[in-house]
Amino acid sequence: MIVDRRRIVATIMVCHFIAAFAALGMPPFFALILDKSLHSDTAYLAGWLYIVPIFFTAVSSPWWGRLADKYGKKPLLLRAQLGLAGSFLLAGFAPNAWVFALALALQGLLGGTFAASNAYLSTVVSGAALTRSLNLMQWSARAALVAAPAGLGLLMTIESPLELYRYLAGLPLVAALLIARLQPAHPHEASAKRVTHAKGGALEASASQIYAAQFAFVFATVLTFPYFVPFTQTGAEPASLAMAGLLFGIPHLVYLLCAMPLSRYLGQGHLLVTLSSSFLLLAGALVAQALFPTLAGLTAGRIAMGLGMTLGFISLHALIAAVVTHENAGRTFGWFESNAKWGAVGAGLIAGTAVQAFDLRAPFFIGAFTLFASGTYLAGVAFHRLRLRNS
């Protein structure tokens, strides 16, 4: 049974990676697609198109989660993979920017593989095992985020880059076939283990506090993403595009290297303290990057940011695993993904407004303030709960 569970977790992680490869790898090339494939000179649409699937995933994820709780996690996971395949095919044959935007909207409405995968995993493992599985899922997402742009960039020399979507549609189809071959899960075993786990650190925070912390975490980190490359080229030591891309990827690489080793020691207790520490570390890293935009300063800041993101993800995954049950897994992970997407949408809108009103450093300071305030609040909650336990 343990071998079967490990095989299921590995299969779900691989399937999420290959499906996310296209979903995360193509957006950096939207401007190129608009120009070479759709013959549109409205380059500003690339930014709006980037938000389209995120927005519709935020809207649809809670609804799909409720259906997963009602009709089963595996059928809804298959639905998500097939939804991605269909939307990719439509994108690959889009004759204009409007049909392409419709395909991206359908990608958001019909996809949601991350939440669906996590909900299915909750029927297989629980407690600390579920926390590790969620860390692995985040690992696969970060790996796709790092590998996909580089891999797809090598293929962007074809006459019409949009055609890549036609071939990439095969990836979620392969994932769906692999998932269809998995044996049915045994939710009663996972539920029984979750009850014992709940005594250890499950109730460190309420669901609303977890969602609020996750929103602040995503909002503050994504806030700097849209303008990071231009920011690196405005300092006293302007970075080349290649170096800017490398600096951008450092936090994700740190997560890939550190998440699994650190998750063996963290995520079992004192979760709010770990999360608060990650927020404060991230706040310091963002301020350092804004104040010291040299190659050495940015490198150190990005490494610290990667460590903070790693600690944040590990503790958030442990907290969310503690409040999940088999009966509410779809709804919980649906809201979890929706919450993250709303944070990303809000970050994109605020970043653009802040840069226009101030300068390229504004997103770093806004993100740092958000994380500092949230981290201080979480530290206060952790201290209050510790006093209650000791009294």
Phi, psi and omega in degrees: 000320179297319179298317179299318180295318178297322179293321179294314180299316179297319180295315180297320181294315179296317180297321178294322180297312185289331176285322181286342183304314180282317184299324182264338185273334184278325183308322179299346183252016181299320180298320178294320178296317178300320184283307189274326186260318184260356176052045179249133179264010179271075184298332181298340180296337182302319178294319179292319180297327179299325183278336187305304180295328179296315180300312184286333172293319178299322181287319191269337187303314179300323180294312177298325179297317178297321178294325178296319178295330184274319188249354178116143184285321183294313178301323181286332174291319175298319179301319181295316180294317179293326176297319176297315181301315180296317180292325177295319178298315178299318178298320182294337180249013182297127180275344182207176184294330182290318177292323177298317177297321177298319178298320179292324176297318178293327175301318178289319182289320188260349182276241182075038183293331182295310179295318181295321179294316180296320178297319178294319179299328181293344176273352184252319181228167180209174176058227182297326179294322177292320177301314179297321180294320177295323176296322177295321178296317176295325177299315180295323178295316179293322178297319177295322180295326180277316188280323189296310181301321180291315181294314181289332178300329179291338183263356185284003180276354179292161187301318180235098181303335181300330182297339179302327179301327181297320181279325179292339177299337178290336182295308177294335175293318175298317179299318180297320178296318178296318180293322181298334181277350181291146177288152176301144179282167179241084189297333183294329179289318179295321181295322181296320180291328184294329179297317179291326179292331183297339181283339187277310183200017188292330187254032178293332181212152176281166180299320180295322178293322179295314180297319179296317179294319179296318180299313180298320180298309181293313181304310187289326181280318181289336183308325183270349187296312187299330187244016182293314181299311176301324180298320182292343184258007181250356183279186179293333178239079183302134180271148174289167179298321180296315179293322178299318177296320178296315179298320179300322184277350184304312180302323180290323177293321177299318178298316181300324182279326191254340189300310184292313177300316182290329182293343177288335184251336181252173176084006179252340181194165181053045186292320180294325177295316178298317180294317178299317179298320180295320179297316181292322176296318178296319179300314178297321180295321180292317178297318180299319179295320181292323184273334184232072184279032174274171180300316180293316181296316180292321179298312179297318180296321180290324176295315177297321178297320177298319178295318178297318177297320180296312178298321181295314180296317181299312182290322177297319179295320178294320179294317181290324178297331183287335182258000182273137169236166179301323185289329185246012186300315181299313180295317183295311181288332174298313177292326179298314179290319179300316179300318179295319180293320177297323177299320179292319178297313179299321180296317180298318181292315181292322180299314179298318180294317183293319180294320179293323182279328184238258178205187185289347178276343186304315180301326179294316181289321178296316178297318180296318179296317179300314181290322179296315179296317180292318180296320177296317178298314180297323177296321177296319178297316180298317180295319179297317180293324178295319178296320180295321180292325183275347182274000000 
